[in-house]
């Protein structure tokens, strides 16, 4: 299980958003993508599961290999299967307009994965995995929108986990949450990395310091520096990285 990016360039209209990106993401680690606003972090994340396809006037050049298969250039590549394999947790939680139970079961049902008692076990297992079971087990049939924002974010993560992904993409997944809820999601990611490769965009350097195993620093659409978190935070090699970490710009 691996994701490898080679010579990736993304253009939106006449704007060159990602510039010659080359990157191999480590397995079963938390990779934090850091950098100032507008540097291409979210665009890179969305390219990894081809959500970038929905952007108007987008052009993608280069290669993204997921488990050895080029998801950009392979004819007939099944995007729905890719998005099952690579789950996404957005900046703001987006529960479906249905019950808590139906939210978690949704992906399994549309992919014809489980039914009946097995589906029920999958729903319960993933609610427990994200720390929600004890909070919601008495109201599984109530609308998901009645949950708090922090609970909704964990519910969306449970929905992603239910379809058995290999990778989890998290785009500013805690930025809309209160500190207690954010800490719960961080702790959850720390637990989940034993089973999943997690790629997380964050604007919060303190968060990256707390949870990252690997760090990618981007600036103006380019990767300036990447490496193990300890190396990047304690011994960065590039002057631009040093300036960013020191707070010279944000």
C-alpha positions as CSV (number, residue, x, y, z in Angstrom):
1,X,0.0,0.0,0.0
2,X,1.7,3.2,-1.1
3,X,1.1,6.6,-2.8
4,X,3.8,8.0,-5.0
5,X,3.5,11.3,-6.9
6,X,5.8,12.0,-9.9
7,X,6.2,15.2,-11.8
8,X,2.7,16.4,-10.8
9,X,1.5,19.7,-12.2
10,X,-2.0,21.1,-11.7
11,X,-3.4,24.1,-13.6
12,X,-6.7,25.8,-12.9
13,X,-7.5,28.1,-15.9
14,X,-4.2,29.9,-16.4
15,X,-3.0,29.4,-12.8
16,X,-0.2,27.0,-12.2
17,X,-1.3,25.6,-8.8
18,X,1.0,22.6,-8.2
19,X,4.4,22.7,-9.7
20,X,6.4,19.5,-10.4
21,X,5.5,17.7,-7.2
22,X,7.5,14.5,-6.5
23,X,6.6,12.7,-3.3
24,X,6.4,9.3,-1.8
25,X,4.1,9.1,1.2
26,X,5.1,6.8,4.1
27,X,2.8,3.9,5.0
28,X,1.0,3.8,8.3
29,X,2.2,7.1,9.5
30,X,0.7,10.5,9.9
31,X,2.0,12.9,7.2
32,X,1.2,16.5,7.9
33,X,1.3,18.9,4.9
34,X,2.1,22.4,6.1
35,X,2.6,25.8,4.6
36,X,0.9,29.2,4.3
37,X,-2.6,29.6,2.9
38,X,-2.8,29.3,-0.9
39,X,0.3,27.2,-1.3
40,X,-1.5,24.2,-2.9
41,X,-1.9,21.9,0.2
42,X,-5.6,21.2,-0.3
43,X,-5.2,20.9,-4.1
44,X,-2.6,18.2,-3.6
45,X,-4.8,16.4,-1.2
46,X,-7.8,16.5,-3.6
47,X,-5.6,15.2,-6.4
48,X,-4.8,12.1,-4.5
49,X,-8.4,10.8,-4.7
50,X,-9.3,12.8,-7.8
51,X,-11.8,15.1,-6.2
52,X,-9.9,17.7,-8.2
53,X,-11.8,16.4,-11.2
54,X,-14.9,18.3,-10.1
55,X,-13.1,21.7,-10.4
56,X,-13.8,23.6,-13.6
57,X,-11.1,24.3,-16.1
58,X,-8.6,22.0,-14.3
59,X,-5.7,20.3,-16.1
60,X,-3.6,17.7,-14.4
61,X,-0.2,16.5,-15.7
62,X,2.1,13.9,-14.3
63,X,1.5,10.7,-12.3
64,X,-0.1,9.6,-9.0
65,X,0.5,6.0,-8.3
66,X,-1.8,4.3,-5.7
67,X,-0.7,0.8,-4.9
68,X,1.3,0.8,-8.1
69,X,-1.5,2.0,-10.5
70,X,-1.5,5.4,-12.1
71,X,-4.8,7.0,-11.1
72,X,-4.3,10.0,-13.4
73,X,-3.5,8.3,-16.7
74,X,-5.0,4.8,-16.6
75,X,-7.8,4.3,-19.0
76,X,-11.0,3.2,-17.4
77,X,-9.8,3.7,-13.8
78,X,-12.7,3.3,-11.4
79,X,-12.8,6.6,-9.5
80,X,-15.5,5.3,-7.1
81,X,-13.2,2.5,-6.1
82,X,-10.4,4.9,-5.6
83,X,-12.5,7.1,-3.3
84,X,-13.5,4.0,-1.3
85,X,-9.8,3.2,-0.9
86,X,-8.9,6.8,0.0
87,X,-11.3,8.3,2.5
88,X,-11.6,12.1,3.0
89,X,-12.5,14.0,6.1
90,X,-13.3,17.7,5.2
91,X,-12.6,20.9,7.1
92,X,-16.3,21.1,8.1
93,X,-18.2,17.9,8.9
94,X,-20.8,17.0,6.3
95,X,-23.2,14.4,7.8
96,X,-25.8,13.2,5.3
97,X,-29.4,14.2,5.9
98,X,-30.3,10.9,7.6
99,X,-29.9,9.1,10.9
100,X,-26.6,8.5,12.7
101,X,-26.8,4.8,11.9
102,X,-27.6,5.4,8.2
103,X,-24.7,7.8,7.8
104,X,-22.2,5.1,8.9
105,X,-24.0,2.4,6.8
106,X,-24.3,4.5,3.7
107,X,-21.0,3.6,2.0
108,X,-21.4,-0.1,2.7
109,X,-24.9,-0.1,1.2
110,X,-24.1,1.8,-2.0
111,X,-21.0,-0.4,-2.5
112,X,-23.0,-3.6,-1.7
113,X,-20.5,-4.6,0.9
114,X,-22.6,-5.7,3.9
115,X,-26.2,-6.2,4.8
116,X,-28.3,-7.3,7.8
117,X,-26.5,-8.3,11.0
118,X,-23.0,-7.9,9.4
119,X,-23.8,-4.3,8.5
120,X,-25.0,-3.7,12.0
121,X,-21.8,-5.0,13.4
122,X,-19.7,-2.8,11.0
123,X,-21.7,0.3,12.1
124,X,-21.3,-0.4,15.8
125,X,-17.6,-1.3,15.4
126,X,-16.8,2.0,13.6
127,X,-18.8,4.2,16.0
128,X,-16.8,2.6,18.7
129,X,-13.5,3.1,16.8
130,X,-14.1,6.9,16.7
131,X,-15.2,7.1,20.3
132,X,-18.9,7.8,19.6
133,X,-20.6,4.5,20.6
134,X,-21.0,5.4,24.3
135,X,-22.3,8.9,23.3
136,X,-24.9,7.8,20.7
137,X,-25.8,4.1,21.1
138,X,-29.2,5.0,22.5
139,X,-30.2,7.3,19.6
140,X,-28.8,5.7,16.5
141,X,-32.0,6.4,14.6
142,X,-32.0,10.1,15.3
143,X,-30.8,12.7,12.7
144,X,-27.1,13.1,12.5
145,X,-27.4,16.9,12.3
146,X,-28.5,16.9,15.9
147,X,-25.0,15.9,17.0
148,X,-22.4,18.5,18.1
149,X,-19.9,19.7,15.5
150,X,-17.2,17.6,17.1
151,X,-19.4,14.5,17.1
152,X,-20.4,15.1,13.5
153,X,-16.7,15.2,12.5
154,X,-16.1,11.8,14.2
155,X,-19.2,10.5,12.6
156,X,-17.9,11.4,9.2
157,X,-14.7,9.6,10.0
158,X,-16.7,6.5,11.1
159,X,-18.5,6.7,7.7
160,X,-15.1,6.7,5.9
161,X,-13.7,3.8,8.0
162,X,-16.8,1.7,7.4
163,X,-15.9,1.1,3.8
164,X,-12.4,-0.2,4.8
165,X,-10.1,2.4,3.2
166,X,-6.4,2.1,3.0
167,X,-5.7,5.8,3.4
168,X,-7.4,8.7,5.2
169,X,-7.1,12.2,3.9
170,X,-7.8,15.0,6.4
171,X,-8.2,18.5,5.1
172,X,-8.0,20.9,8.1
173,X,-10.1,18.3,9.9
174,X,-10.0,20.0,13.3
175,X,-10.0,23.7,12.4
176,X,-13.8,24.1,12.9
177,X,-13.8,22.2,16.2
178,X,-13.5,23.4,19.8
179,X,-10.2,22.4,21.6
180,X,-11.7,19.4,23.4
181,X,-13.2,17.9,20.2
182,X,-10.0,18.7,18.3
183,X,-8.0,16.8,20.8
184,X,-10.3,13.8,20.5
185,X,-9.8,13.8,16.7
186,X,-6.0,14.1,17.1
187,X,-5.9,11.2,19.6
188,X,-8.1,9.2,17.2
189,X,-5.7,9.7,14.3
190,X,-2.8,8.7,16.6
191,X,-4.6,5.4,17.2
192,X,-5.7,4.8,13.6
193,X,-2.2,5.2,12.1
194,X,-1.5,1.6,13.2
195,X,-4.0,0.5,10.5
196,X,-4.1,3.4,8.0
197,X,-1.8,5.9,6.3
198,X,-3.1,9.3,7.2
199,X,-2.3,12.4,5.1
200,X,-3.4,15.6,6.9
201,X,-3.4,19.3,5.8
202,X,-3.0,21.6,8.8
203,X,-2.4,25.3,9.2
204,X,-1.6,24.8,12.9
205,X,2.1,24.2,13.4
206,X,1.5,23.1,17.0
207,X,-0.8,20.4,15.8
208,X,1.8,19.1,13.3
209,X,4.5,19.1,16.1
210,X,2.1,17.0,18.3
211,X,1.1,14.3,15.8
212,X,3.2,14.3,12.7
213,X,5.5,11.4,11.8
214,X,6.4,12.9,8.5
215,X,6.2,16.5,7.3
216,X,5.8,18.1,3.8
217,X,6.4,21.9,3.7
218,X,4.9,23.6,0.6
219,X,5.2,27.1,-0.6
220,X,3.7,28.7,-3.8
221,X,2.7,25.3,-5.2
222,X,6.1,23.6,-4.7
223,X,7.5,21.2,-2.1
224,X,10.3,23.1,-0.4
225,X,11.3,20.4,2.1
226,X,10.1,17.0,3.3
227,X,11.2,14.5,5.9
228,X,10.7,12.9,9.3
229,X,9.0,15.3,11.7
230,X,11.9,15.5,14.1
231,X,14.3,16.5,11.2
232,X,12.0,19.1,9.8
233,X,11.1,20.7,13.1
234,X,14.5,20.5,14.8
235,X,17.0,20.6,11.9
236,X,15.4,22.1,8.7
237,X,17.7,22.3,5.8
238,X,16.1,25.0,3.7
239,X,16.1,28.7,4.7
240,X,12.5,29.1,3.6
241,X,11.5,26.3,6.0
242,X,13.4,27.9,8.8
243,X,11.7,31.2,8.2
244,X,8.2,29.6,8.1
245,X,8.8,27.6,11.3
246,X,10.1,30.7,13.1
247,X,6.9,32.6,12.2
248,X,8.5,35.0,9.8
249,X,5.4,34.5,7.5
250,X,2.2,32.4,7.7
